[in-house]
Amino acid sequence: MSGVAGRSGRKKFVPTPDHRDLVTLLATRGIPQEYIRRLIRNPQTGRPVSIKTLERAFATEIKTAKVEFACQIARFIRLDPRAKISQRQADKRRTVARHIGHLCRQDAPGLDRTQPPPPRP
């Protein structure tokens, strides 16, 4: 069955780059894994992968999804010192940046959470 002598059963699921991109996109938006797994089909069976397979095959994407999304937004709203924007727009950007910083401190794997957050200005 699997092409290896002495081993029976189905081959291990190997995700494609398209699968990885889809899981990253959906996980960053907060879509539950139950719904994500329904969109990822195993090419051998044509059926959706199990939760266990989803967690095994896409562990990195699931763990880092929120942090990646926060970084994308941070890059998008980064203040350009040469840009002329209103005070209201600047305040909105600072508020969003503060929330993103909190998200990164809270969910980023491997970050040192023993240090207190920096004081607010």
C-alpha positions as CSV (number, residue, x, y, z in Angstrom):
1,M,0.0,0.0,0.0
2,S,2.5,2.6,1.1
3,G,5.3,1.5,-1.3
4,V,7.6,0.4,1.5
5,A,8.2,-3.3,2.1
6,G,7.0,-4.3,5.6
7,R,4.8,-1.2,6.0
8,S,1.1,-1.3,5.4
9,G,-1.4,1.5,5.5
10,R,-1.7,4.9,4.1
11,K,1.1,7.4,3.4
12,K,1.6,10.3,5.8
13,F,-0.2,13.4,4.9
14,V,2.2,16.0,3.4
15,P,0.8,19.6,3.2
16,T,1.3,21.6,0.1
17,P,2.4,25.3,0.1
18,D,-1.2,26.2,-0.8
19,H,-2.5,24.3,2.3
20,R,0.0,26.1,4.5
21,D,-1.0,29.5,3.1
22,L,-4.7,28.7,3.6
23,V,-4.2,27.5,7.2
24,T,-2.1,30.6,8.1
25,L,-4.7,32.9,6.6
26,L,-7.6,31.3,8.4
27,A,-5.8,30.9,11.7
28,T,-4.8,34.6,11.7
29,R,-8.5,35.5,11.4
30,G,-9.4,33.4,14.4
31,I,-11.3,30.7,12.5
32,P,-11.7,27.6,14.7
33,Q,-9.6,24.5,13.8
34,E,-12.8,22.5,13.2
35,Y,-13.7,24.7,10.3
36,I,-10.2,24.9,9.0
37,R,-9.8,21.2,8.9
38,R,-12.9,20.8,6.7
39,L,-11.2,22.9,4.0
40,I,-8.0,20.8,3.9
41,R,-8.5,17.6,2.0
42,N,-6.2,14.6,2.0
43,P,-5.4,13.9,-1.6
44,Q,-5.3,10.1,-1.0
45,T,-8.8,9.9,0.4
46,G,-10.5,13.1,-0.8
47,R,-11.8,13.6,2.7
48,P,-11.0,16.4,5.2
49,V,-8.1,15.8,7.5
50,S,-8.7,15.1,11.2
51,I,-8.0,17.6,13.9
52,K,-5.0,15.5,15.0
53,T,-3.5,15.6,11.5
54,L,-4.2,19.3,11.2
55,E,-2.4,20.0,14.5
56,R,0.5,17.8,13.5
57,A,1.0,19.0,9.9
58,F,0.4,22.7,10.6
59,A,1.8,23.1,14.1
60,T,4.0,26.1,13.2
61,E,1.3,27.9,11.2
62,I,-1.2,27.6,14.0
63,K,1.2,28.7,16.7
64,T,2.5,31.7,14.9
65,A,-0.6,32.9,13.1
66,K,-1.6,35.6,15.5
67,V,1.9,37.0,15.8
68,E,2.3,37.1,12.0
69,F,-1.0,38.9,11.6
70,A,-0.1,41.4,14.3
71,C,3.3,42.1,12.6
72,Q,1.6,42.6,9.2
73,I,-0.7,45.2,10.8
74,A,2.1,46.8,12.6
75,R,4.0,47.2,9.3
76,F,0.9,48.6,7.7
77,I,0.2,51.3,10.3
78,R,3.8,52.2,11.0
79,L,4.1,55.9,11.3
80,D,6.1,57.7,8.6
81,P,7.7,60.8,10.1
82,R,7.4,62.6,6.8
83,A,3.7,61.9,6.3
84,K,1.3,64.7,7.2
85,I,-1.7,63.1,9.0
86,S,-4.2,64.6,11.4
87,Q,-3.8,64.2,15.2
88,R,-6.9,62.0,15.2
89,Q,-5.3,59.6,12.7
90,A,-2.1,59.5,14.7
91,D,-4.0,58.7,17.9
92,K,-5.8,55.9,16.1
93,R,-2.5,54.4,14.9
94,R,-1.0,54.6,18.3
95,T,-4.0,52.8,19.8
96,V,-3.9,50.0,17.3
97,A,-0.1,49.7,17.8
98,R,-0.6,49.5,21.5
99,H,-3.2,46.7,21.1
100,I,-0.9,44.8,18.7
101,G,2.0,45.1,21.1
102,H,-0.1,43.6,23.8
103,L,-1.1,40.8,21.5
104,C,2.5,40.0,20.6
105,R,3.6,40.0,24.3
106,Q,0.7,37.7,25.2
107,D,0.7,35.1,22.4
108,A,4.2,35.0,20.9
109,P,5.9,31.7,21.5
110,G,9.3,32.0,23.1
111,L,8.9,35.5,24.4
112,D,10.0,36.3,27.9
113,R,6.8,37.1,29.8
114,T,8.5,37.5,33.2
115,Q,9.3,41.1,32.5
116,P,6.5,43.6,33.1
117,P,5.2,45.5,30.1
118,P,6.7,48.9,29.5
119,P,4.8,51.8,31.1
120,R,2.3,53.7,29.0
121,P,3.1,57.3,28.0
